[in-house]
Amino acid sequence: MMDKLPVFDNHDSRIKYYELLLKRDSLDDIPMYSLPDGYSFVFYKSGDRDKWIEIEQSAKEFETYEQGLASWNRFFEGKDSELACRMVFIENEYGEKVATATAFYDIHGRYKSGAGWLHWVAVRREYQGRGLSKPLIGYVLSLMRKLGYTHAKIPTQTTTWLACKIYLDFGFVPIPQNAINSRDGWRIIKTLTNHSALGEFDCAEALEILEDNSK
């Protein structure tokens, strides 16, 4: 089955899109990873908005600056004081911001469990594959715990399948209702990652994975 599939990018629109939601019931015993030499963690400072947009756009979360600005305004506008202790960047040895993630919460108020939400994890395109993602996620989850959260959720999607694999590596699992609503999405992730945490799902066939762009 896998030999019928193309080699997928980290963020690939050829994969059928499903919304995925994961949870981790405890923020104890978070796996921690060291940053490679020359990199460091820094917190958001006023004026970092466009750096955030640049990173997210480079990682293909947005196609345009305007899309990034709209998302920033939706999630973070007017919240500088919160972001100063919640939004994390990785800087390289030259002080350039190359990755980001945020220890946040459900801005819509739909979920009443009081979970922390890991938001907008992204690494600049040219810095992907350098061992930054796992240190970043571990650091922000540990920050979330310091902020008083005891459990966490992560919203993601099938098109960012590799990020989903990393979240599963950190002990996150599909939220039960999402496992039902997006079962075919999780079947896609099972095929692309063969992750042991997805044992309850059968694999998707190639035609179930590839988006039909002929419409």
N, C-alpha and C positions, 0 to 999 in steps of 0.2 A: 504493500500500500504506500509506504513512504517513498518508494522510488518513482511514484507517479506525481509527486509534489515538487514544486520548485524549491530552491533554497530561499527561505523567507528572511527578510530584513527584521531588525529588532522591532520596528514599527512599520507594519506592512498592510496597506489598504486592500491587498488582494485577498486577505483573509476575511471571511464573513464576520460582520460585526455583531457582537453580543455584549451587553453590559454584564460585568462580573463583580461580585462583592464577596470579599473574604473577611474572616474574623480571626482573632487570636484571643482566647478567653483569659489569658494571663500575660502580663508584661514582666513577669519574673523570668529569669534565666534567658534573657535576650542574647543571642549569639553576637559577639563583638569581633570586629575585624580592624586591623590597623591600616591607616592610610599609607600608600606608597610614599617614599621619601620625596620631600619637596612640596607636599600638599598639606593643607591645614583647614580646619573648620572655622568659619566665622558666622556671626549672626547678621541678620538684616539690619541695615541702617537706612534712614530716610534718604531717598534718592536712588535706591537699588531696584526700583520697579522695572526699568528698562533692561537691566542686567538679567532679571528673572525672565522677562519676555524673550530676550535673546537666547537664553539657554533652552527654554521650552520650545521656541521656534526651531532652533538647531536640532533638537531631538525629535522634531516632526510632530509635536503636539499641536502646533498651529502652522497654518500655511502663510499667514501674513501677520504683520505687527498689529494690525487693527483687531484681528481675532484674539491675539494675546492681551491686548489692552481691555477688550470687552470681558475676558475671563478674569483679569486682575480686578477690574471694577466690581465684578459680581462677587468675588470671594474676599477680596482684601482691601478694597477702597476704604479709607478712613480708619484703618486698623493698625497704624504704624506702631503704636505702643505695644500691641499684642505681638506683632510680627518680630519685634526686637528680641523676644525671648522664645519665639516659636519657629521662625523661618531660618533655615540653615543653608549656608553655601559652602562649597569647597573652593578654595583658592589654590592656584598653582604657585610656583616659586616666584612668579613675577607679580603676584597680587591680582591676577585675573580670575574672575569667577567662572567656574567651569561646570558646576553641578549644583543642584538644589533639591530640597525637600522640606516639608513643613509639618510640624506636629500641631494639627488643628482639630476641628470638630465639625459635626454635621451642621452646615449653615442653614439648611432648610428646616431643621427641627422635626424631621419625620421620624427619626429614631430616638427613642426615649431612654435608652440604656445608659447614657452618659459615657459612651466609648470615646476615646480619642480617635481621630481620623488621620491617617497618613496621606497627605495631599501632595500632588504634583511633583512626584519624583522624576527627575530628569538629569541627564548628563549630556553635555555638548557633544555633538556628533564626532568630532575629531578626538575626543577624550574617552569615548566608549571603548571597552575592552582593556582598560588600564587598571582595573581593580578598584574602581571608585564606588560602585553601586552598593556593595555589601557593607563597607565601612559607613557609608552615608545612611543607609537604612537602619543599621544597628544603632548608630549615634542618635538618630532622630527618635527611634522607639524608646531608647533609654531616657532621652529628654522628655518624652511624653510621660513616662513613669514618674520622673521628677516633678512634673507639673501636676501630678496627683491622679492621673488616669490609671486604672487597673486592668483595662482591656482595650482592644483596638480593632478598628475596621479599616479596610482599604478598598476603595472603588477603583476598578480598572476595566479592561476590555480585551477581547480576543485579539485585536490587532496589535496589542503590545504583549504578545504571548511570552516573550523572554522575561519581561519584568514579572509577569505572573508566576513563572517558574521560580524566580528569586524569592517572591513572597511565600510560596509554598515551602521553599528551603528554610525560611525563617519560622516555620511552624504555623503559618496561617492556613486555614481551610475554607472551603466554600460555605457561606451562610446557608442553612438548610433551605429557606424559601427561594434563594437565588439558585441553588442547585436544582430546584424544580423548574423555576421560571426560565432559566438559561441553561437547561440541561445540555442542549446541543452545543452551546458555547463551551461548556466544560468538557464535552466529548472532543471538541477541537483541541483544547489545551492538553487533554490526555494523549492525543495522537502526536502532537508536536513536542511534548516534553517527556512522555512516558513516566510521569512523576508518581512515586509510590503513594502519595497522599490522595491520589484520584482513583484508587482501586475500585470504587463503587461504579465508576463510569466505564462504558465500553468505548472503543475508539471510533472516531468519525471516519467515514470514507473520504477519499480525495475530493469528490464532487460536492460533499457537504462542507468542505473547508474553503474552497475557492469561491470568491465572490463572482457573481455573474455580471460582467461588465458589458454585456451585449444589449442590455435593456435601453 
